[in-house]
Amino acid sequence: MATRPQPNILEPNQLVVDKKRKNILLREPQKLGSYSVKKGPEGRFYDGSSSELRVLSLPKNQKNIRFDLRDGYVRLRDGGEILCANLKEEPGLKEMLQWILNNRHSFQLKSNVATDCLLNTDFVTYRGVLTRIMTAPYENQEGWLVCVSKFKGTIYMCLFMSDEKREKEMGRDDQANLMCHGGLRFEEYISVALDPSQATGKEADTMYHNEYNCVVRSRISNHSLVYGAEMDCLAVRPTDPETCQPKDFVEIKTTRTMSTRRHWDNLCRFKMVKWWAQCHLIGIPTLVCGYRDDDMVVRDIQSLSVHEMPKTCKAFWFPDVCLSFLDTFLLFVKKTVTEDDANVVYEFDWRPGSNVSVTKTTNRKRPVLTEWYCNSL
């Protein structure tokens, strides 16, 4: 019997998460394209169209409203599904990879300069991966596992559940699940399909919450990036949806009603840093927030400026610390991921209060790239 490849723990290359401040800039993301994702009882399905594009539809009076976020929720003990966590099969980068294969022309350089990098970008990933990395200096509860492979000169990164995270998700209680349902339900209350004839099923069941995704190109320091991001909705109805840039979108969130100073401080310290990072990475200027009471009913809606968030929260976090750590981490990945082989996966594991450690493996437990992508590319 063949010996199973053993993980290689790269202890000497550990990266310390610190809070050093450097003037690191993120270039304004430019849209390369978009795609939709349909979800149903049998899983996720890639759709290369903009069928799930939505537009903001706020009520005229944004005070003293009543949006019940419990509407349509099915309790877990009554047969409801665990939301916001795919326990059957983690999608990884599958939809992004499909988009890349369908849009290889988007990666061609205008000049004829020869390069060993087939896609002409250092990294391919999702915004969610970058958000988790950026906010690590201020995260004290939940760690992450970023899996990385290098193929034809480009480094691919995606999040996977650690064994501990998967066990936690499987034990999710109804309150946590309801919060996820409530966020999706609020999106449905204040946005509508741009083309109702193409959109399918989103309003019917938040369990099958479909997505519209933008793919953008950007750069931080010396690192070129291509990443996808789920977009909630456009701020206004466009004349030509295909020309929309990320700055034309808004992000939608919910949080508890702010009734004490402690509530406000907790929002600034724990949530707003993640909101800012998520929006800043894609160039979204405005976040629409619904304030819910203890009965999961949104009573008020407020539009927040993403640009003003760091000023509002300066007592708790600094944006340049987030960008500096992202820059440092990407450089660390470049130096660590030396094998250009889709079958080799480097697992970057971080937990609050610890360093980033790396395990190199070829056991395909958490594959970053698919065989059909590598063969087609």
C-alpha positions as CSV (number, residue, x, y, z in Angstrom):
1,M,0.0,0.0,0.0
2,A,1.3,3.4,-1.0
3,T,2.4,5.7,1.9
4,R,0.0,8.6,2.3
5,P,1.8,12.0,1.9
6,Q,2.3,13.6,5.2
7,P,1.8,17.3,5.9
8,N,4.9,19.4,6.1
9,I,4.7,21.9,9.0
10,L,6.6,25.0,8.0
11,E,7.3,26.2,11.5
12,P,10.2,28.6,10.6
13,N,8.0,30.6,8.3
14,Q,5.4,31.6,10.9
15,L,4.0,35.1,10.5
16,V,3.2,37.2,13.5
17,V,0.0,39.3,13.4
18,D,0.9,42.7,14.6
19,K,-0.6,46.3,14.5
20,K,2.2,48.2,12.8
21,R,0.9,51.2,10.8
22,K,2.2,51.7,7.3
23,N,0.9,53.9,4.5
24,I,-0.4,51.1,2.2
25,L,-2.9,52.0,-0.6
26,L,-5.4,49.8,-2.4
27,R,-5.9,50.8,-6.0
28,E,-9.6,51.5,-6.9
29,P,-11.0,48.2,-8.1
30,Q,-12.0,48.0,-11.8
31,K,-14.7,45.6,-12.9
32,L,-13.7,42.8,-15.3
33,G,-17.1,41.2,-15.5
34,S,-19.8,39.5,-13.5
35,Y,-21.8,36.3,-13.1
36,S,-24.7,35.0,-11.0
37,V,-25.0,31.9,-8.8
38,K,-28.3,30.0,-8.5
39,K,-29.0,27.9,-5.4
40,G,-31.4,25.1,-5.1
41,P,-32.0,21.8,-3.3
42,E,-29.3,20.1,-5.3
43,G,-26.7,22.7,-4.7
44,R,-25.1,25.8,-6.4
45,F,-25.2,26.5,-10.1
46,Y,-23.0,28.9,-12.1
47,D,-24.8,31.3,-14.4
48,G,-22.7,33.6,-16.5
49,S,-25.4,36.2,-16.9
50,S,-26.4,39.2,-14.7
51,S,-29.8,37.6,-13.9
52,E,-29.5,38.1,-10.2
53,L,-28.6,41.8,-10.3
54,R,-30.7,43.8,-7.9
55,V,-31.4,47.5,-7.2
56,L,-32.1,49.4,-4.0
57,S,-35.7,50.1,-3.2
58,L,-36.0,51.9,0.1
59,P,-39.3,52.9,1.7
60,K,-40.1,56.6,1.5
61,N,-40.1,56.8,5.3
62,Q,-37.1,55.1,6.8
63,K,-38.1,55.7,10.4
64,N,-40.7,53.8,12.4
65,I,-41.0,51.0,9.8
66,R,-41.7,47.4,10.5
67,F,-39.7,44.7,8.6
68,D,-40.1,41.4,10.4
69,L,-36.8,39.5,9.9
70,R,-38.3,36.3,11.3
71,D,-40.7,36.1,8.3
72,G,-40.2,32.8,6.5
73,Y,-37.8,31.3,9.0
74,V,-38.0,27.6,9.7
75,R,-36.5,26.4,13.0
76,L,-33.8,23.8,12.8
77,R,-35.8,21.3,14.9
78,D,-38.7,21.7,12.4
79,G,-36.6,20.8,9.4
80,G,-34.9,24.2,8.6
81,E,-31.5,24.2,6.9
82,I,-28.3,25.7,8.4
83,L,-27.7,28.9,6.5
84,C,-24.5,30.7,5.5
85,A,-22.5,27.4,5.7
86,N,-22.3,24.7,3.1
87,L,-21.7,21.7,5.2
88,K,-22.2,19.2,2.3
89,E,-19.6,20.7,-0.1
90,E,-17.6,23.8,0.2
91,P,-17.7,25.6,-3.1
92,G,-14.1,26.9,-2.9
93,L,-13.2,28.9,-6.0
94,K,-15.4,26.9,-8.4
95,E,-17.5,29.7,-9.7
96,M,-14.6,32.1,-10.1
97,L,-12.7,29.4,-12.0
98,Q,-15.6,28.9,-14.3
99,W,-15.8,32.6,-15.0
100,I,-12.1,32.8,-15.7
101,L,-12.3,30.0,-18.3
102,N,-15.2,31.8,-20.0
103,N,-13.4,35.1,-20.0
104,R,-9.7,34.4,-20.6
105,H,-9.5,37.4,-22.9
106,S,-9.9,39.7,-19.8
107,F,-6.5,38.6,-18.6
108,Q,-4.5,39.4,-21.8
109,L,-2.0,42.3,-21.5
110,K,-2.3,45.2,-23.9
111,S,1.5,45.0,-24.5
112,N,3.3,42.0,-26.0
113,V,5.6,41.6,-23.1
114,A,6.4,37.9,-22.4
115,T,5.5,36.6,-19.0
116,D,5.5,33.3,-17.1
117,C,2.2,34.2,-15.5
118,L,-0.6,32.9,-17.7
119,L,-3.3,35.2,-16.1
120,N,-1.0,38.2,-15.6
121,T,-2.0,38.5,-12.0
122,D,-0.3,37.5,-8.7
123,F,-3.5,36.4,-6.9
124,V,-7.0,35.1,-7.6
125,T,-9.4,34.9,-4.7
126,Y,-12.6,36.2,-3.2
127,R,-13.2,39.4,-1.4
128,G,-14.3,37.4,1.7
129,V,-10.8,35.9,1.9
130,L,-9.1,39.3,1.8
131,T,-11.6,40.7,4.3
132,R,-10.8,38.0,6.9
133,I,-7.1,38.6,6.5
134,M,-7.3,42.4,6.7
135,T,-9.3,42.4,9.9
136,A,-7.1,39.8,11.7
137,P,-5.3,42.4,13.8
138,Y,-8.6,43.3,15.4
139,E,-10.2,39.9,15.6
140,N,-10.3,38.2,19.0
141,Q,-12.9,35.5,18.5
142,E,-12.7,33.5,15.3
143,G,-9.7,32.3,13.3
144,W,-9.5,31.3,9.7
145,L,-7.9,28.7,7.4
146,V,-6.8,30.0,4.0
147,C,-5.8,27.3,1.5
148,V,-3.4,28.3,-1.3
149,S,-2.1,26.7,-4.5
150,K,0.1,28.1,-7.3
151,F,-0.6,27.3,-10.9
152,K,1.1,28.7,-14.0
153,G,2.5,31.7,-12.1
154,T,-0.7,32.7,-10.3
155,I,-1.5,32.1,-6.6
156,Y,-5.1,31.0,-5.8
157,M,-6.5,31.5,-2.3
158,C,-9.8,30.4,-0.7
159,L,-11.2,29.8,2.7
160,F,-12.0,26.4,4.0
161,M,-13.5,25.3,7.3
162,S,-11.1,23.9,9.8
163,D,-12.3,20.7,11.6
164,E,-13.2,22.8,14.6
165,K,-15.1,25.3,12.5
166,R,-17.1,22.6,10.8
167,E,-18.0,21.0,14.2
168,K,-19.1,24.4,15.4
169,E,-21.3,25.0,12.4
170,M,-22.9,21.6,12.7
171,G,-23.8,22.6,16.3
172,R,-25.2,26.0,15.3
173,D,-28.2,27.0,17.3
174,D,-31.4,28.6,16.1
175,Q,-30.5,32.1,17.3
176,A,-27.3,32.2,15.2
177,N,-29.1,30.7,12.2
178,L,-32.0,33.2,12.6
179,M,-29.5,36.1,12.5
180,C,-28.2,34.8,9.1
181,H,-31.8,34.4,7.8
182,G,-32.6,37.9,9.1
183,G,-29.8,39.5,7.1
184,L,-30.9,37.8,3.9
185,R,-34.5,38.7,4.6
186,F,-33.7,42.4,5.1
187,E,-32.0,42.4,1.6
188,E,-35.2,41.2,0.1
189,Y,-37.2,43.9,1.9
190,I,-35.2,46.8,0.5
191,S,-34.1,45.6,-2.9
192,V,-35.8,44.3,-6.0
193,A,-34.6,42.3,-9.0
194,L,-33.4,44.6,-11.8
195,D,-35.0,42.2,-14.3
196,P,-37.8,40.2,-12.5
197,S,-38.3,38.0,-15.6
198,Q,-34.7,36.6,-15.2
199,A,-34.4,36.4,-11.4
200,T,-35.6,33.1,-9.8
201,G,-36.6,32.1,-6.4
202,K,-34.7,34.5,-4.2
203,E,-37.8,35.9,-2.5
204,A,-39.3,32.4,-2.1
205,D,-36.8,31.1,0.4
206,T,-33.7,32.5,1.9
207,M,-32.2,29.0,2.0
208,Y,-31.8,29.4,-1.7
209,H,-30.5,32.9,-1.7
210,N,-29.1,33.5,-5.2
211,E,-26.1,35.8,-5.8
212,Y,-24.8,38.4,-8.2
213,N,-21.0,38.6,-8.2
214,C,-18.6,41.2,-9.6
215,V,-15.0,40.2,-10.7
216,V,-12.5,43.0,-10.2
217,R,-8.9,43.8,-10.8
218,S,-6.9,45.8,-8.2
219,R,-3.5,46.2,-6.6
220,I,-2.1,46.6,-3.1
221,S,1.6,47.6,-2.9
222,N,3.4,45.2,-5.3
223,H,0.6,42.6,-5.4
224,S,-1.8,42.4,-8.3
225,L,-5.1,41.0,-7.5
226,V,-8.2,39.6,-9.2
227,Y,-11.1,38.7,-6.9
228,G,-14.8,38.1,-6.9
229,A,-17.4,39.6,-4.6
230,E,-21.0,39.1,-4.0
231,M,-22.8,42.4,-4.5
232,D,-26.1,43.2,-2.7
233,C,-27.6,45.7,-5.0
234,L,-27.1,48.9,-7.2
235,A,-27.8,52.2,-5.5
236,V,-30.0,53.4,-8.5
237,R,-31.5,51.8,-11.5
238,P,-29.0,52.0,-14.4
239,T,-29.5,52.8,-18.0
240,D,-26.9,50.1,-19.0
241,P,-26.3,47.5,-16.3
242,E,-23.1,46.2,-18.1
243,T,-21.3,49.5,-17.5
244,C,-21.9,49.5,-13.8
245,Q,-18.8,49.8,-11.6
246,P,-18.4,48.6,-8.0
247,K,-18.8,52.2,-6.8
248,D,-22.4,52.1,-8.1
249,F,-23.4,49.5,-5.5
250,V,-24.4,49.6,-1.9
251,E,-23.8,47.1,0.9
252,I,-26.7,46.0,3.1
253,K,-26.4,45.1,6.8
254,T,-28.4,44.8,10.0
255,T,-27.5,45.3,13.6
256,R,-29.3,45.7,16.9
257,T,-30.8,49.1,17.8
258,M,-28.3,51.4,19.4
259,S,-29.8,52.2,22.9
260,T,-26.6,52.6,25.0
261,R,-23.1,53.9,24.5
262,R,-21.8,50.4,25.0
263,H,-23.9,49.2,22.1
264,W,-22.4,51.9,19.9
265,D,-18.8,51.1,21.0
266,N,-19.3,47.4,20.3
267,L,-20.6,48.2,16.8
268,C,-17.5,50.4,16.1
269,R,-15.1,47.9,17.7
270,F,-16.3,44.6,16.3
271,K,-18.6,45.1,13.3
272,M,-17.7,48.3,11.6
273,V,-14.1,47.3,10.9
274,K,-15.4,44.3,9.0
275,W,-18.0,46.4,7.2
276,W,-15.4,49.0,6.2
277,A,-12.9,46.3,5.0
278,Q,-15.6,44.5,3.0
279,C,-16.7,47.7,1.3
280,H,-13.3,49.3,0.8
281,L,-12.0,46.2,-0.9
282,I,-14.6,46.5,-3.6
283,G,-14.9,50.3,-3.7
284,I,-18.5,50.6,-2.4
285,P,-19.1,54.1,-0.9
286,T,-22.3,53.5,1.0
287,L,-23.7,51.0,3.5
288,V,-27.4,50.7,4.2
289,C,-28.0,49.6,7.8
290,G,-31.2,48.3,9.3
291,Y,-31.5,48.6,13.1
292,R,-33.5,45.7,14.6
293,D,-35.1,45.3,18.0
294,D,-35.0,42.3,20.3
295,D,-38.0,40.8,18.4
296,M,-36.0,40.8,15.1
297,V,-38.0,43.7,13.7
298,V,-36.2,46.5,11.8
299,R,-37.6,49.8,12.9
300,D,-35.1,52.3,11.4
301,I,-32.8,52.4,8.3
302,Q,-29.7,54.6,8.0
303,S,-27.2,55.1,5.2
304,L,-23.6,55.2,6.4
305,S,-20.6,56.6,4.6
306,V,-17.8,54.0,4.2
307,H,-15.2,56.8,3.9
308,E,-16.3,58.2,7.3
309,M,-16.1,54.8,9.2
310,P,-12.4,55.0,10.1
311,K,-12.9,58.5,11.5
312,T,-16.0,57.4,13.5
313,C,-14.1,54.3,14.9
314,K,-10.6,55.8,15.4
315,A,-10.6,54.9,19.1
316,F,-10.9,51.2,18.1
317,W,-9.1,50.5,14.8
318,F,-7.0,52.0,12.0
319,P,-7.5,51.2,8.3
320,D,-3.7,51.4,7.6
321,V,-3.1,48.6,10.1
322,C,-5.6,46.4,8.1
323,L,-4.0,47.2,4.8
324,S,-0.5,46.8,6.1
325,F,-1.2,43.4,7.5
326,L,-2.9,42.3,4.2
327,D,0.2,43.5,2.3
328,T,2.5,41.7,4.7
329,F,0.5,38.5,4.5
330,L,0.5,38.5,0.7
331,L,4.2,38.9,0.7
332,F,4.5,36.1,3.2
333,V,2.4,33.9,0.9
334,K,4.6,34.7,-2.1
335,K,7.7,33.7,-0.3
336,T,6.2,30.5,1.2
337,V,4.3,29.1,-1.8
338,T,7.2,28.0,-3.9
339,E,5.9,25.0,-5.8
340,D,3.9,25.8,-9.0
341,D,1.7,22.7,-8.8
342,A,-2.1,22.6,-8.5
343,N,-1.8,19.4,-6.4
344,V,0.2,21.1,-3.7
345,V,-1.9,23.0,-1.1
346,Y,-0.4,25.3,1.5
347,E,-2.8,25.7,4.5
348,F,-2.4,29.1,6.3
349,D,-3.9,28.7,9.7
350,W,-4.5,31.6,12.1
351,R,-6.2,31.8,15.4
352,P,-6.6,34.9,17.6
353,G,-3.6,35.4,19.8
354,S,-1.4,33.1,17.7
355,N,0.9,33.4,14.7
356,V,0.0,32.4,11.2
357,S,1.3,28.9,10.7
358,V,1.6,27.0,7.4
359,T,1.1,23.3,6.5
360,K,2.1,22.0,3.1
361,T,0.1,19.0,1.9
362,T,-0.7,17.0,-1.1
363,N,-3.5,14.9,0.3
364,R,-6.3,16.8,-1.5
365,K,-8.4,17.1,1.6
366,R,-9.0,20.8,0.8
367,P,-8.3,21.2,-2.9
368,V,-8.1,24.8,-4.1
369,L,-8.1,24.1,-7.9
370,T,-10.2,21.6,-9.8
371,E,-9.0,19.1,-12.4
372,W,-11.3,20.5,-15.1
373,Y,-10.0,24.0,-14.6
374,C,-6.3,23.0,-14.8
375,N,-6.9,20.8,-17.9
376,S,-8.9,23.6,-19.7
377,L,-6.5,26.4,-18.8
